[in-house]
Amino acid sequence: MDIRHIFFKYRSYTPIPLILIALTLAKTTWQSFIGGMVFVLLGEGMRFWGVAYAGSATRTTKRASGNRLVTSGPFGHVRNPLYLGNFLLSFGLMIISWAWMPWMAFLFISLFAIQYGFIVHLEEDYLSQRFGKQYADYRKSVHRWIPRLNPYSGPESTNPNYNKALRSERNTFQAIMAVCGLLLIRWQLL
């Protein structure tokens, strides 16, 4: 199996070792907690907004897929809003823990870049094959990681479904609350 598929399939689980290290070595302060929560909330906000537009196709672990090219909402600003949200969210948790800084930040950014480099390459190959010129035009106008201020105005327009996004993101909300709760408990008790 191609390494890109492995990273794609297990992308929800790969942060767990770093989270466990962060929990074990945490040196949380009020400043790190507040600063980290800003990133966590921005990241989850970005994820939630993206899921409202892309729907449950974002939860697949089998392979890159999609029956339509979503270019509106957050996808009109950046090609990978969910992954950008994952980065901000996870980076925020690292800041909250303030474990082994700045080395933990360097390690996290390096591992994220490697993993999501493979995943994004896999997805871009799929989207190029599936949507051809439509994706090529979108790709020329919207960056992978750096949001543009004015949204892309492509032929597609999707209406967000925030109720489905709430249901879809339920596990993510629970995981965020669990990790933040464990960091708070560790901080206050140790």
CORRATA-V975105 format. One record per residue. RES is the residue in one letter. PHI is phi in whole degrees, -180 to 180 (none if undefined). OMEGA is omega in whole degrees, -180 to 180 (* if undefined). Layout:
res=RES phi=PHI omega=OMEGA
res=RES phi=PHI omega=OMEGA
This chain:
res=M phi=none omega=178
res=D phi=-61 omega=-179
res=I phi=-60 omega=178
res=R phi=-62 omega=179
res=H phi=-68 omega=178
res=I phi=-65 omega=178
res=F phi=-60 omega=179
res=F phi=-63 omega=-176
res=K phi=-63 omega=-174
res=Y phi=-105 omega=-175
res=R phi=-61 omega=179
res=S phi=-77 omega=-175
res=Y phi=-104 omega=-176
res=T phi=-64 omega=177
res=P phi=-73 omega=-173
res=I phi=-57 omega=179
res=P phi=-59 omega=179
res=L phi=-67 omega=178
res=I phi=-65 omega=178
res=L phi=-64 omega=177
res=I phi=-64 omega=180
res=A phi=-61 omega=178
res=L phi=-65 omega=-178
res=T phi=-70 omega=-174
res=L phi=-101 omega=-172
res=A phi=-55 omega=174
res=K phi=-134 omega=-175
res=T phi=-60 omega=172
res=T phi=-128 omega=177
res=W phi=-61 omega=-179
res=Q phi=-65 omega=-180
res=S phi=-68 omega=179
res=F phi=-65 omega=-179
res=I phi=-66 omega=179
res=G phi=-61 omega=179
res=G phi=-66 omega=180
res=M phi=-64 omega=176
res=V phi=-60 omega=179
res=F phi=-66 omega=180
res=V phi=-59 omega=-179
res=L phi=-67 omega=176
res=L phi=-62 omega=-179
res=G phi=-64 omega=180
res=E phi=-69 omega=175
res=G phi=-61 omega=178
res=M phi=-65 omega=178
res=R phi=-61 omega=-178
res=F phi=-60 omega=179
res=W phi=-61 omega=179
res=G phi=-65 omega=179
res=V phi=-66 omega=178
res=A phi=-61 omega=179
res=Y phi=-90 omega=-174
res=A phi=-88 omega=179
res=G phi=78 omega=-172
res=S phi=-73 omega=177
res=A phi=-61 omega=-180
res=T phi=-75 omega=-177
res=R phi=-96 omega=-177
res=T phi=-69 omega=175
res=T phi=-120 omega=-176
res=K phi=-71 omega=-180
res=R phi=-169 omega=174
res=A phi=-61 omega=-178
res=S phi=-152 omega=178
res=G phi=147 omega=180
res=N phi=-101 omega=177
res=R phi=-149 omega=178
res=L phi=-93 omega=-179
res=V phi=-89 omega=-179
res=T phi=-128 omega=180
res=S phi=-109 omega=-176
res=G phi=64 omega=-179
res=P phi=-66 omega=179
res=F phi=-70 omega=174
res=G phi=-79 omega=-180
res=H phi=-105 omega=-178
res=V phi=-151 omega=-175
res=R phi=-70 omega=-175
res=N phi=-127 omega=-176
res=P phi=-64 omega=180
res=L phi=-69 omega=180
res=Y phi=-72 omega=174
res=L phi=-63 omega=176
res=G phi=-62 omega=177
res=N phi=-59 omega=180
res=F phi=-61 omega=-178
res=L phi=-62 omega=180
res=L phi=-61 omega=-178
res=S phi=-67 omega=178
res=F phi=-63 omega=177
res=G phi=-61 omega=177
res=L phi=-65 omega=177
res=M phi=-64 omega=179
res=I phi=-66 omega=179
res=I phi=-56 omega=-177
res=S phi=-69 omega=-177
res=W phi=51 omega=-179
res=A phi=-90 omega=171
res=W phi=54 omega=-179
res=M phi=-79 omega=2
res=P phi=-88 omega=-176
res=W phi=-64 omega=179
res=M phi=-64 omega=178
res=A phi=-63 omega=179
res=F phi=-62 omega=179
res=L phi=-61 omega=-179
res=F phi=-60 omega=-178
res=I phi=-63 omega=180
res=S phi=-63 omega=-179
res=L phi=-65 omega=178
res=F phi=-62 omega=-179
res=A phi=-61 omega=180
res=I phi=-66 omega=-176
res=Q phi=-61 omega=-175
res=Y phi=-76 omega=170
res=G phi=-62 omega=178
res=F phi=-66 omega=-177
res=I phi=-64 omega=-178
res=V phi=-64 omega=177
res=H phi=-60 omega=178
res=L phi=-59 omega=-178
res=E phi=-66 omega=179
res=E phi=-66 omega=175
res=D phi=-61 omega=180
res=Y phi=-62 omega=-177
res=L phi=-64 omega=177
res=S phi=-64 omega=179
res=Q phi=-69 omega=-174
res=R phi=-76 omega=-171
res=F phi=-117 omega=172
res=G phi=49 omega=-175
res=K phi=-62 omega=-180
res=Q phi=-58 omega=179
res=Y phi=-72 omega=179
res=A phi=-60 omega=178
res=D phi=-64 omega=179
res=Y phi=-62 omega=-178
res=R phi=-61 omega=178
res=K phi=-69 omega=-173
res=S phi=-98 omega=-174
res=V phi=-123 omega=-179
res=H phi=-75 omega=177
res=R phi=-63 omega=-167
res=W phi=-123 omega=-175
res=I phi=-100 omega=-177
res=P phi=-65 omega=172
res=R phi=-92 omega=-177
res=L phi=-73 omega=179
res=N phi=-90 omega=-178
res=P phi=-69 omega=175
res=Y phi=-64 omega=179
res=S phi=-116 omega=179
res=G phi=-89 omega=-178
res=P phi=-72 omega=-176
res=E phi=-89 omega=173
res=S phi=-139 omega=-178
res=T phi=-115 omega=174
res=N phi=-91 omega=-179
res=P phi=-71 omega=175
res=N phi=-121 omega=-175
res=Y phi=-72 omega=177
res=N phi=-67 omega=177
res=K phi=-66 omega=179
res=A phi=-63 omega=177
res=L phi=-60 omega=180
res=R phi=-66 omega=-178
res=S phi=-67 omega=-177
res=E phi=-90 omega=-178
res=R phi=-53 omega=-180
res=N phi=-65 omega=178
res=T phi=-65 omega=177
res=F phi=-58 omega=-179
res=Q phi=-64 omega=179
res=A phi=-65 omega=178
res=I phi=-61 omega=-179
res=M phi=-63 omega=-180
res=A phi=-65 omega=-178
res=V phi=-66 omega=178
res=C phi=-63 omega=177
res=G phi=-63 omega=178
res=L phi=-65 omega=177
res=L phi=-64 omega=177
res=L phi=-63 omega=179
res=I phi=-61 omega=180
res=R phi=-61 omega=-179
res=W phi=-62 omega=-176
res=Q phi=-79 omega=-176
res=L phi=-97 omega=-176
res=L phi=-115 omega=*
